[in-house]
Amino acid sequence: NYFVIVEKNAMATSKKAPQQEDLLLHQAIEQFYFGYRTFTELPDKLLAQRGLGRVHHRILYFVGHNPDIAINALLGILKISKQALNAPLKQLVKMELITVTTAEYDQRVRQLSLSPAGKKLESQLTDTQIQLLRQVFQQLGKETETAWLHVMQCLNKD
């Protein structure tokens, strides 16, 4: 009976250790969620004033940082279907925030760029996030910024 009790205690101890490690991972998940909520809060408000959402922000950001991007290239970056891109992109074009042109190298390829109004909005949205990150990284130090970037790169499966 002594060996059975020792074995049960060993099993109970081995189950507790991962649970304690999992607590830190659960805290990381929660902080990731809450941090993302803060990170997107102000841009979400600015977008909502125009009847736009986060998908529009992602499109504006990647078009703004990849001028004359082909629609297929944008689909690859965003990892969404043409159907998922269609409605928000049409809305941004209709609002004259994005322009669509035909590529000189291939008439079948449609390229996207930000209009002056689109550049202004994208800059407003991104600047709020840059200021937040800058403030946090200045407070915590360069090593933290490097470590955070490394974690984000590891999470990115591309």
N, C-alpha and C positions, 0 to 999 in steps of 0.2 A: 504493500500500500504506500510505503514511503516513496518509492520510485514513481508511482502514479501521481502522487501529490507534487513532487518535484517537477515532473514532466508537465503537469498542468500549469504550475507556476511559471515555468520557463516559457510555455506557450502564451500565457497571459502577458508576461513581460515583453515578449517579442511582438505581440500585437499592440502594446501601448507605445512602443518606440515609433513605429510608423505613424501612429495617430498624432503624436506630438509634432513630428515633422510635417504631417499634413496640416496641422494648425497654422504653421508658417505659410504653407502654400495657399491655404484658404485666405489668410490675411493678405497675401500677395494678390490673389484674385480680387478680393474686395477693394484693395487699394487701387488696383488697376482700373476697376470699374469706376470708383469714385474719382480717380484722377482724370479718366477720360471724360467723365461728366463735367468736371470743371473745365477741362481743356476745350470742350465743345460748347459750353454754356453761352458765352457771348456771341460766337459766330452763329449759333442756332437762333438767337434772338434777332440778329441782323438779317439773317436769311428769312425768318418768319415774317418780318415786316414787309417782305417782298413776295410772300407766298411760296417761298422756296425751302428746301430742306437739305439734309446732309449729303444726299446723293448729288445735288446740284453743286454743293461746295467741293466735293471730290472731283467732279467734272471740271469746274472752274480752276481748281488748283492744278490738275495735271495738264490741262490745255494751256494754262498760263505758263507753266514751267517746261512745256514742250511745244513751242510755237510751230504751227503748220503740221501738227500731229495728224496722221491718218486715223480715220475712225477705227479701223481694225487694230491699230497699235494702241489706241485708247482702250478698246475692249480688252486687250491683253493685259494692260496695266491694272485696270479695274477688276478684272476677272468676273465680268458680267456678260450676259447675252446681249445680242443686238436688240432684242425685244425690251430688255430692262433699261437699256440706254435710250431707246427711241423717244419715249415721252418726255423725260427730263431734258434731253438735248433739244428737242423741238421747242420746249418752253424757253430755254435759254436763248435759242436763236430768235424766237418770236419777240423776246424781251430785248433783243439787240445787245446781248451780253457776249455772244459768240458769233463769229462769222464762219461761213462754210465756203470754201473755194475748191476749184478743181486743180489737182496737181499738174504741174507743167510736164512732168515726166510720164504721166499716165492719166488719160482723161477719165478713166473709171474710178480713180482714187479721189475721195473727198477728204480735204484737209480742214482742220479746225484751228482757229486762233481766237484770242480774246479781242473784243472791240475795246475802244477806249473806256467805255462804261464798265465793261467786264473786267478790264485791268484794274480799274479803281475799286470795284467791289472785291475782287480776289485779294487785292492788296490789303484792304480793310480787314477782311476775314483772317488772312494769314498773319498780319501784323499783330493782332490780338494774341494769337497763339505763340508767335515768336517772343513777344514781351513776357508772356507767362513762363515759357521755357527758360528764357534768359534770366529772369528773376530767380527761378528755382536753382538753376545751375550756378549762378553767381553765389547764391547762399550756401550751396552744398559743395562746390568745388569742381575743378576740371576732372578729377578722377571719377566722380559720380557721373558726370556727363558721359565720359568715355564708357563706363560700365553700363549705363542705361542704353546707350546706342548699341552696345554689344548685345545686350539682352533683346532689344528690338530686332536686330539683325538675325539673331538666332530664332526668334519667333516667326520671322518672315521666311516662308518655305520656298521662296523663289531662288 
